Amino acid sequence: MRFAFPWAFLALFFIIPYVYLQVKGSRNSTLTYSSIAIFNQDDRSWRQRMLHFPVFLRSLVLMLLIIGLARPQQGLEKIQDISHGIAIEVVIDRSSSMGESMDFDGTEINRLEAVKKILSEFIGGNNDDLTGRPNDLIGMVSFARFPETSCPLTLAHDAVDELAKDIQLVNRRDEDGTSIGDGLGLAVARLQKAEETLTRMQQKNPSDNLYQIKSKIVILLTDGVNNRGNLPPAEAAELAKKWGIKIYTIGIGSQADTDGIGGFFSRIQRLGRGVDQKTLAMLADKTGGIFRMASDANSLREIYQEIDQLEKSEIESIRFIDYREFFLPFAQAALALLLLEYALRSTLFRKIP
C-alpha cells in the first residue's frame, strides 16, 4: 500500500483542536441553581454518558476523508521480458558430395547427417560448449542444383529439428549440383522480409509481441564449389551487405580441399569436388562474417561456439507497477458515518437550544 499524496496527512493535526473545541464548547453551557447537592449522585443516563459520541463520529469522518485525499494505492509489480533475438538462416548443402563420410564423436556418418546433428546442438544446446539459441528466429534453406526453403523463420525450434530431418541427399542426377549463389540469395531474401514474417507470427500469437530482431545472419555450410544456379555468390553477398546481413561460411572438409590445385585436379574441382575456400572467404569478408573449415564434428562445434560468442541474443526485463486506487472505500465509509452522525444528532442526541 502506498499514498500518492502523503502530504494530505498534515490535515490530521487539525482534528485534535477540533475535538477539543467541540467538547469544551459543550461544557460551557451553564444554568444557575441554588444548590448542587442534587448532582452529587452520579445517576447520568446512557445518553448523557454518550454525549460526545457524535463528535467522535465527526472526527472519524474527517480522518477517513483525509486518508482518501492522500490517495491510497495498492501496487502490483509486473515484469515483462523483451527478447532482442537474432534472425538466422542456415543454408545447408545437400548435394551428393555431402554423402562422404565424416567423423562424428568416434563414428563415421555422412557429412550431411553430421551437419544436421551439430545444428540441432547449436539450436537447442548440448549441456556443454553450446548453450542453445532459445531467443532467435531460425529458418533453413537447403540446396543442391536448386534451392528450397526447408523451414521458414520461426521461434518454434522443435519444428526446426523435425524439418531438418527431412533434408536428404539428392537422389537424382538431374537435381545434383552446388548452387551456392541461389541458396544464399533465397536465404538473404527471407531475412530481408524477417520483420514481415515476425508480424504475421505476432498476429497469431500475441505473446510474441515483445520480440525484436537485433540482427540478421546467414550460416552457410557447403563442401563444394558453386557450379549451378543463376545468381553468382558475389551478387548474393552484395545483396546481403546492402540489407545489413552477415554471412558466416563453413567449409565442410579438410584443409586439403582447396581451390589452388592446378591441372587435372582443377578440372575436378570445377565439377564440384573440393571446398572453394576463396569464395567462402570472400562472402564472409564482404558482409562482416567469418570463414572457417570443419573437418569433423568437434571442429564444427567449435565454429558454432565461436558464432555463439559473436552473435549474442539479449533479454531486457522491464519492471513496472500497476497501481489500483483505494480512496473510494474510505470516502464511502466517511459518508456512511456522516449520515449516522446526522441521524444521531437529529434523534437520540438531539439538543434543545
ROMI-476233 format. One record per residue (C-alpha): residue number from 1; x, y, z; residue in one letter. Coordinates in Angstrom, 3 decimals, padded with zeros to 6 digits. Layout:
BEGIN
+-----+----------+----------+----------+---------+
: num :       px :       py :       pz : residuo :
+-----+----------+----------+----------+---------+
: NUM :        X :        Y :        Z :       a :
...
+-----+----------+----------+----------+---------+
***
This chain:
BEGIN
+-----+----------+----------+----------+---------+
: num :       px :       py :       pz : residuo :
+-----+----------+----------+----------+---------+
:   1 :  000.000 :  000.000 :  000.000 :       m :
:   2 :  001.264 :  003.484 : -000.857 :       r :
:   3 : -000.184 :  007.006 : -000.813 :       f :
:   4 :  000.051 :  009.234 : -003.870 :       a :
:   5 : -000.307 :  012.464 : -001.804 :       f :
:   6 :  001.054 :  011.707 :  001.689 :       p :
:   7 :  001.220 :  015.431 :  002.491 :       w :
:   8 : -002.555 :  015.282 :  002.987 :       a :
:   9 : -001.928 :  013.604 :  006.359 :       f :
:  10 : -000.838 :  017.000 :  007.719 :       l :
:  11 : -004.521 :  017.797 :  007.983 :       a :
:  12 : -004.801 :  015.174 :  010.749 :       l :
:  13 : -003.185 :  017.643 :  013.153 :       f :
:  14 : -006.274 :  019.851 :  012.907 :       f :
:  15 : -008.567 :  017.112 :  014.200 :       i :
:  16 : -007.272 :  017.317 :  017.782 :       i :
:  17 : -008.058 :  021.060 :  018.148 :       p :
:  18 : -011.433 :  020.416 :  016.540 :       y :
:  19 : -012.321 :  017.708 :  019.088 :       v :
:  20 : -011.075 :  019.865 :  021.965 :       y :
:  21 : -013.182 :  022.853 :  020.909 :       l :
:  22 : -016.275 :  020.717 :  020.413 :       q :
:  23 : -016.008 :  019.083 :  023.826 :       v :
:  24 : -015.123 :  022.335 :  025.597 :       k :
:  25 : -017.994 :  024.110 :  023.934 :       g :
:  26 : -020.458 :  021.580 :  025.212 :       s :
:  27 : -019.225 :  022.142 :  028.791 :       r :
:  28 : -019.556 :  025.937 :  028.710 :       n :
:  29 : -023.356 :  025.879 :  028.752 :       s :
:  30 : -024.404 :  026.762 :  032.317 :       t :
:  31 : -027.572 :  027.075 :  034.379 :       l :
:  32 : -027.931 :  028.770 :  037.762 :       t :
:  33 : -029.003 :  026.555 :  040.687 :       y :
:  34 : -029.499 :  027.423 :  044.352 :       s :
:  35 : -027.838 :  024.166 :  045.380 :       s :
:  36 : -025.819 :  021.470 :  043.564 :       i :
:  37 : -026.384 :  018.830 :  046.200 :       a :
:  38 : -028.798 :  017.016 :  043.964 :       i :
:  39 : -025.978 :  016.489 :  041.456 :       f :
:  40 : -023.678 :  014.726 :  043.903 :       n :
:  41 : -025.138 :  011.358 :  042.912 :       q :
:  42 : -023.857 :  010.153 :  039.561 :       d :
:  43 : -027.036 :  008.879 :  038.056 :       d :
:  44 : -026.426 :  010.036 :  034.481 :       r :
:  45 : -028.270 :  008.155 :  031.752 :       s :
:  46 : -026.500 :  006.355 :  028.911 :       w :
:  47 : -027.440 :  009.227 :  026.587 :       r :
:  48 : -025.625 :  011.631 :  028.845 :       q :
:  49 : -022.625 :  009.321 :  029.003 :       r :
:  50 : -022.558 :  009.138 :  025.163 :       m :
:  51 : -022.933 :  012.891 :  024.799 :       l :
:  52 : -019.679 :  013.269 :  022.838 :       h :
:  53 : -020.217 :  010.250 :  020.575 :       f :
:  54 : -021.306 :  012.417 :  017.582 :       p :
:  55 : -018.098 :  014.422 :  017.988 :       v :
:  56 : -016.163 :  011.166 :  017.825 :       f :
:  57 : -018.055 :  010.199 :  014.667 :       l :
:  58 : -017.356 :  013.571 :  013.062 :       r :
:  59 : -013.639 :  013.180 :  013.863 :       s :
:  60 : -013.625 :  009.722 :  012.337 :       l :
:  61 : -015.312 :  011.102 :  009.214 :       v :
:  62 : -012.601 :  013.729 :  008.880 :       l :
:  63 : -009.875 :  011.119 :  009.328 :       m :
:  64 : -011.349 :  008.899 :  006.619 :       l :
:  65 : -011.689 :  011.835 :  004.233 :       l :
:  66 : -008.064 :  012.820 :  004.828 :       i :
:  67 : -006.922 :  009.249 :  004.145 :       i :
:  68 : -008.966 :  009.240 :  000.958 :       g :
:  69 : -007.443 :  012.591 : -000.014 :       l :
:  70 : -003.980 :  011.042 :  000.375 :       a :
:  71 : -004.985 :  008.562 : -002.373 :       r :
:  72 : -004.154 :  005.112 : -001.008 :       p :
:  73 : -002.983 :  002.800 : -003.794 :       q :
:  74 : -002.221 : -000.890 : -003.996 :       q :
:  75 :  000.613 : -001.660 : -006.408 :       g :
:  76 :  001.112 : -004.907 : -008.350 :       l :
:  77 :  004.590 : -005.227 : -009.791 :       e :
:  78 :  004.749 : -006.697 : -013.273 :       k :
:  79 :  007.794 : -007.796 : -015.223 :       i :
:  80 :  007.902 : -008.056 : -019.000 :       q :
:  81 :  010.803 : -009.640 : -020.830 :       d :
:  82 :  011.647 : -008.255 : -024.242 :       i :
:  83 :  013.748 : -010.629 : -026.321 :       s :
:  84 :  016.261 : -009.000 : -028.643 :       h :
:  85 :  016.962 : -012.034 : -030.799 :       g :
:  86 :  018.845 : -012.744 : -033.978 :       i :
:  87 :  017.221 : -013.873 : -037.205 :       a :
:  88 :  019.298 : -016.795 : -038.508 :       i :
:  89 :  019.000 : -018.565 : -041.844 :       e :
:  90 :  021.016 : -021.798 : -042.001 :       v :
:  91 :  021.896 : -022.694 : -045.598 :       v :
:  92 :  022.754 : -026.386 : -045.983 :       i :
:  93 :  024.366 : -028.051 : -048.978 :       d :
:  94 :  022.651 : -031.369 : -049.750 :       r :
:  95 :  024.445 : -032.219 : -052.961 :       s :
:  96 :  025.795 : -035.753 : -053.489 :       s :
:  97 :  029.284 : -034.830 : -052.267 :       s :
:  98 :  027.810 : -034.260 : -048.796 :       m :
:  99 :  027.380 : -038.040 : -048.676 :       g :
: 100 :  031.071 : -038.529 : -047.998 :       e :
: 101 :  031.958 : -039.815 : -044.548 :       s :
: 102 :  032.871 : -037.607 : -041.611 :       m :
: 103 :  033.949 : -038.373 : -038.058 :       d :
: 104 :  031.204 : -037.747 : -035.532 :       f :
: 105 :  032.408 : -038.419 : -031.983 :       d :
: 106 :  034.231 : -041.597 : -032.976 :       g :
: 107 :  031.769 : -042.908 : -035.535 :       t :
: 108 :  031.604 : -042.381 : -039.281 :       e :
: 109 :  028.476 : -040.773 : -040.712 :       i :
: 110 :  027.962 : -038.748 : -043.871 :       n :
: 111 :  028.641 : -035.034 : -043.853 :       r :
: 112 :  025.007 : -034.014 : -044.191 :       l :
: 113 :  023.921 : -036.015 : -041.150 :       e :
: 114 :  026.817 : -034.589 : -039.122 :       a :
: 115 :  025.837 : -031.070 : -040.143 :       v :
: 116 :  022.214 : -031.659 : -039.078 :       k :
: 117 :  023.194 : -033.169 : -035.721 :       k :
: 118 :  025.525 : -030.310 : -034.806 :       i :
: 119 :  022.897 : -027.813 : -035.996 :       l :
: 120 :  020.457 : -029.387 : -033.530 :       s :
: 121 :  023.030 : -028.881 : -030.757 :       e :
: 122 :  023.591 : -025.277 : -031.839 :       f :
: 123 :  019.874 : -024.521 : -031.659 :       i :
: 124 :  018.919 : -026.499 : -028.564 :       g :
: 125 :  022.216 : -026.679 : -026.688 :       g :
: 126 :  024.248 : -029.733 : -025.729 :       n :
: 127 :  024.820 : -029.111 : -021.996 :       n :
: 128 :  028.463 : -028.450 : -022.743 :       d :
: 129 :  030.068 : -025.937 : -025.083 :       d :
: 130 :  026.855 : -024.974 : -026.913 :       l :
: 131 :  024.205 : -023.244 : -024.812 :       t :
: 132 :  021.483 : -023.089 : -027.467 :       g :
: 133 :  019.698 : -020.216 : -029.193 :       r :
: 134 :  016.284 : -020.072 : -027.463 :       p :
: 135 :  015.649 : -016.412 : -028.315 :       n :
: 136 :  016.459 : -016.493 : -032.022 :       d :
: 137 :  014.300 : -016.695 : -035.116 :       l :
: 138 :  015.666 : -019.628 : -037.080 :       i :
: 139 :  014.956 : -020.782 : -040.605 :       g :
: 140 :  016.605 : -023.218 : -043.021 :       m :
: 141 :  017.355 : -023.260 : -046.724 :       v :
: 142 :  018.774 : -026.363 : -048.399 :       s :
: 143 :  020.225 : -026.547 : -051.870 :       f :
: 144 :  021.815 : -028.787 : -054.451 :       a :
: 145 :  021.122 : -027.838 : -058.051 :       r :
: 146 :  018.099 : -025.862 : -056.848 :       f :
: 147 :  017.466 : -024.097 : -053.522 :       p :
: 148 :  014.351 : -024.568 : -051.406 :       e :
: 149 :  013.020 : -023.313 : -048.087 :       t :
: 150 :  013.229 : -026.259 : -045.692 :       s :
: 151 :  011.915 : -024.319 : -042.702 :       c :
: 152 :  010.540 : -020.765 : -042.528 :       p :
: 153 :  011.810 : -018.394 : -039.860 :       l :
: 154 :  010.271 : -019.433 : -036.571 :       t :
: 155 :  010.669 : -019.310 : -032.807 :       l :
: 156 :  009.290 : -022.871 : -032.557 :       a :
: 157 :  012.631 : -024.640 : -032.540 :       h :
: 158 :  011.131 : -028.106 : -032.151 :       d :
: 159 :  009.726 : -027.644 : -035.635 :       a :
: 160 :  013.186 : -026.736 : -036.951 :       v :
: 161 :  014.572 : -030.017 : -035.616 :       d :
: 162 :  011.802 : -032.032 : -037.214 :       e :
: 163 :  012.073 : -030.309 : -040.577 :       l :
: 164 :  015.856 : -030.687 : -040.573 :       a :
: 165 :  015.369 : -034.458 : -040.551 :       k :
: 166 :  013.607 : -034.162 : -043.917 :       d :
: 167 :  016.696 : -032.674 : -045.592 :       i :
: 168 :  018.211 : -035.564 : -047.544 :       q :
: 169 :  020.934 : -036.023 : -050.124 :       l :
: 170 :  019.802 : -035.632 : -053.711 :       v :
: 171 :  018.981 : -038.959 : -055.335 :       n :
: 172 :  018.502 : -037.782 : -058.893 :       r :
: 173 :  021.371 : -036.846 : -061.160 :       r :
: 174 :  019.470 : -034.008 : -062.816 :       d :
: 175 :  018.967 : -032.396 : -059.369 :       e :
: 176 :  022.597 : -032.678 : -058.316 :       d :
: 177 :  024.968 : -029.733 : -058.251 :       g :
: 178 :  026.009 : -026.886 : -055.948 :       t :
: 179 :  024.130 : -023.621 : -056.377 :       s :
: 180 :  025.679 : -021.637 : -053.536 :       i :
: 181 :  024.626 : -018.282 : -055.006 :       g :
: 182 :  020.971 : -019.281 : -055.377 :       d :
: 183 :  020.862 : -020.796 : -051.879 :       g :
: 184 :  022.325 : -017.634 : -050.377 :       l :
: 185 :  020.018 : -015.435 : -052.419 :       g :
: 186 :  016.945 : -017.257 : -051.129 :       l :
: 187 :  018.165 : -017.076 : -047.510 :       a :
: 188 :  019.019 : -013.375 : -047.781 :       v :
: 189 :  015.594 : -012.637 : -049.273 :       a :
: 190 :  013.913 : -014.486 : -046.393 :       r :
: 191 :  015.883 : -012.446 : -043.869 :       l :
: 192 :  015.145 : -009.193 : -045.641 :       q :
: 193 :  011.446 : -009.957 : -045.081 :       k :
: 194 :  012.028 : -011.148 : -041.495 :       a :
: 195 :  010.084 : -008.249 : -039.947 :       e :
: 196 :  007.046 : -009.108 : -042.074 :       e :
: 197 :  007.350 : -012.749 : -041.026 :       t :
: 198 :  007.569 : -011.706 : -037.373 :       l :
: 199 :  004.482 : -009.510 : -037.724 :       t :
: 200 :  002.486 : -012.464 : -039.049 :       r :
: 201 :  003.692 : -014.618 : -036.166 :       m :
: 202 :  002.710 : -011.987 : -033.638 :       q :
: 203 : -000.777 : -011.715 : -035.085 :       q :
: 204 : -001.229 : -015.443 : -034.480 :       k :
: 205 :  000.496 : -015.430 : -031.107 :       n :
: 206 :  000.225 : -012.109 : -029.195 :       p :
: 207 :  002.807 : -013.310 : -026.645 :       s :
: 208 :  005.477 : -012.795 : -029.324 :       d :
: 209 :  004.756 : -009.056 : -029.448 :       n :
: 210 :  007.691 : -008.377 : -027.147 :       l :
: 211 :  010.187 : -009.916 : -029.576 :       y :
: 212 :  012.565 : -007.664 : -031.503 :       q :
: 213 :  015.089 : -008.581 : -034.191 :       i :
: 214 :  018.536 : -007.426 : -033.133 :       k :
: 215 :  020.478 : -008.549 : -036.235 :       s :
: 216 :  020.334 : -010.939 : -039.185 :       k :
: 217 :  022.864 : -013.576 : -040.203 :       i :
: 218 :  023.296 : -016.448 : -042.646 :       v :
: 219 :  025.252 : -019.579 : -041.765 :       i :
: 220 :  026.342 : -021.345 : -044.960 :       l :
: 221 :  027.581 : -024.945 : -044.826 :       l :
: 222 :  028.958 : -026.470 : -048.021 :       t :
: 223 :  031.683 : -028.829 : -049.197 :       d :
: 224 :  031.826 : -027.716 : -052.811 :       g :
: 225 :  032.110 : -025.042 : -055.442 :       v :
: 226 :  029.334 : -023.002 : -056.960 :       n :
: 227 :  028.689 : -024.765 : -060.307 :       n :
: 228 :  024.960 : -024.344 : -060.802 :       r :
: 229 :  022.304 : -021.676 : -060.447 :       g :
: 230 :  021.580 : -018.228 : -061.834 :       n :
: 231 :  022.845 : -015.952 : -059.040 :       l :
: 232 :  026.622 : -015.680 : -058.586 :       p :
: 233 :  027.744 : -015.867 : -054.935 :       p :
: 234 :  029.336 : -012.400 : -055.205 :       a :
: 235 :  025.975 : -010.857 : -056.146 :       e :
: 236 :  024.281 : -012.654 : -053.251 :       a :
: 237 :  026.935 : -011.168 : -050.967 :       a :
: 238 :  026.229 : -007.690 : -052.360 :       e :
: 239 :  022.533 : -008.104 : -051.519 :       l :
: 240 :  023.397 : -009.285 : -048.020 :       a :
: 241 :  025.703 : -006.326 : -047.471 :       k :
: 242 :  023.065 : -003.909 : -048.768 :       k :
: 243 :  020.481 : -005.272 : -046.325 :       w :
: 244 :  022.853 : -005.467 : -043.336 :       g :
: 245 :  023.066 : -009.261 : -043.236 :       i :
: 246 :  026.248 : -011.053 : -042.179 :       k :
: 247 :  027.290 : -014.310 : -043.822 :       i :
: 248 :  029.184 : -016.902 : -041.784 :       y :
: 249 :  030.646 : -019.537 : -044.091 :       t :
: 250 :  031.712 : -023.032 : -043.052 :       i :
: 251 :  033.567 : -025.301 : -045.441 :       g :
: 252 :  032.925 : -028.987 : -044.770 :       i :
: 253 :  036.100 : -030.951 : -045.472 :       g :
: 254 :  039.807 : -030.939 : -044.738 :       s :
: 255 :  042.264 : -028.151 : -045.437 :       q :
: 256 :  043.456 : -030.198 : -048.388 :       a :
: 257 :  040.167 : -029.495 : -050.143 :       d :
: 258 :  041.366 : -026.251 : -051.710 :       t :
: 259 :  040.915 : -024.499 : -054.970 :       d :
: 260 :  044.590 : -023.890 : -055.595 :       g :
: 261 :  045.499 : -027.211 : -057.263 :       i :
: 262 :  046.085 : -026.909 : -060.975 :       g :
: 263 :  045.846 : -029.192 : -063.956 :       g :
: 264 :  043.564 : -032.177 : -063.860 :       f :
: 265 :  042.577 : -031.568 : -060.229 :       f :
: 266 :  041.430 : -028.065 : -061.106 :       s :
: 267 :  039.031 : -029.591 : -063.615 :       r :
: 268 :  037.701 : -031.960 : -060.942 :       i :
: 269 :  037.159 : -029.043 : -058.591 :       q :
: 270 :  035.189 : -027.140 : -061.209 :       r :
: 271 :  032.915 : -030.172 : -061.470 :       l :
: 272 :  032.032 : -029.791 : -057.810 :       g :
: 273 :  034.729 : -031.521 : -055.750 :       r :
: 274 :  036.630 : -029.620 : -053.049 :       g :
: 275 :  035.782 : -026.572 : -050.991 :       v :
: 276 :  036.012 : -023.220 : -052.734 :       d :
: 277 :  037.698 : -021.518 : -049.815 :       q :
: 278 :  038.417 : -018.363 : -051.775 :       k :
: 279 :  034.730 : -017.751 : -052.495 :       t :
: 280 :  033.640 : -018.644 : -048.975 :       l :
: 281 :  036.219 : -016.255 : -047.526 :       a :
: 282 :  035.032 : -013.523 : -049.895 :       m :
: 283 :  031.408 : -013.991 : -048.811 :       l :
: 284 :  032.352 : -013.645 : -045.144 :       a :
: 285 :  034.743 : -010.715 : -045.616 :       d :
: 286 :  032.320 : -008.697 : -047.710 :       k :
: 287 :  029.474 : -008.975 : -045.192 :       t :
: 288 :  031.355 : -008.869 : -041.879 :       g :
: 289 :  031.156 : -012.568 : -041.078 :       g :
: 290 :  033.848 : -015.220 : -040.663 :       i :
: 291 :  035.012 : -018.201 : -042.725 :       f :
: 292 :  036.114 : -021.454 : -041.122 :       r :
: 293 :  036.834 : -025.031 : -042.220 :       m :
: 294 :  035.350 : -028.009 : -040.371 :       a :
: 295 :  036.852 : -031.467 : -040.880 :       s :
: 296 :  034.907 : -033.291 : -038.170 :       d :
: 297 :  032.128 : -032.860 : -035.594 :       a :
: 298 :  034.393 : -031.330 : -032.945 :       n :
: 299 :  035.730 : -028.627 : -035.240 :       s :
: 300 :  032.198 : -027.868 : -036.398 :       l :
: 301 :  031.087 : -027.453 : -032.773 :       r :
: 302 :  033.985 : -025.078 : -032.176 :       e :
: 303 :  032.891 : -022.935 : -035.127 :       i :
: 304 :  029.336 : -022.768 : -033.829 :       y :
: 305 :  030.705 : -021.882 : -030.405 :       q :
: 306 :  032.618 : -019.018 : -031.998 :       e :
: 307 :  029.460 : -017.804 : -033.709 :       i :
: 308 :  027.694 : -018.058 : -030.342 :       d :
: 309 :  030.199 : -015.630 : -028.882 :       q :
: 310 :  029.975 : -013.224 : -031.820 :       l :
: 311 :  026.187 : -013.181 : -032.104 :       e :
: 312 :  024.590 : -012.857 : -028.681 :       k :
: 313 :  020.877 : -012.512 : -028.063 :       s :
: 314 :  019.619 : -010.311 : -025.233 :       e :
: 315 :  016.664 : -010.300 : -022.884 :       i :
: 316 :  015.611 : -006.949 : -021.455 :       e :
: 317 :  013.384 : -007.062 : -018.375 :       s :
: 318 :  011.028 : -004.122 : -017.948 :       i :
: 319 :  009.599 : -003.734 : -014.459 :       r :
: 320 :  006.542 : -001.589 : -013.863 :       f :
: 321 :  003.937 : -001.283 : -011.125 :       i :
: 322 :  000.250 : -001.227 : -011.895 :       d :
: 323 : -001.459 :  000.798 : -009.135 :       y :
: 324 : -005.085 :  000.418 : -008.131 :       r :
: 325 : -006.823 :  003.328 : -006.368 :       e :
: 326 : -008.397 :  002.624 : -002.960 :       f :
: 327 : -009.709 :  006.071 : -001.973 :       f :
: 328 : -013.319 :  005.126 : -002.756 :       l :
: 329 : -013.834 :  002.728 :  000.221 :       p :
: 330 : -012.588 :  005.436 :  002.615 :       f :
: 331 : -014.885 :  008.029 :  001.047 :       a :
: 332 : -017.850 :  005.649 :  001.233 :       q :
: 333 : -017.122 :  004.858 :  004.879 :       a :
: 334 : -016.855 :  008.578 :  005.659 :       a :
: 335 : -020.219 :  009.244 :  004.012 :       l :
: 336 : -021.853 :  006.412 :  005.951 :       a :
: 337 : -020.502 :  007.700 :  009.278 :       l :
: 338 : -021.528 :  011.266 :  008.422 :       l :
: 339 : -025.088 :  010.106 :  007.771 :       l :
: 340 : -025.036 :  008.145 :  011.053 :       l :
: 341 : -023.845 :  011.218 :  012.935 :       e :
: 342 : -026.569 :  013.357 :  011.388 :       y :
: 343 : -029.203 :  010.777 :  012.305 :       a :
: 344 : -027.963 :  010.558 :  015.919 :       l :
: 345 : -027.810 :  014.336 :  016.323 :       r :
: 346 : -031.349 :  014.566 :  014.985 :       s :
: 347 : -032.751 :  011.851 :  017.245 :       t :
: 348 : -031.021 :  010.327 :  020.294 :       l :
: 349 : -028.547 :  013.165 :  020.847 :       f :
: 350 : -030.760 :  015.995 :  019.813 :       r :
: 351 : -030.174 :  019.189 :  021.805 :       k :
: 352 : -032.748 :  021.774 :  022.642 :       i :
: 353 : -031.369 :  025.309 :  022.350 :       p :
+-----+----------+----------+----------+---------+
***
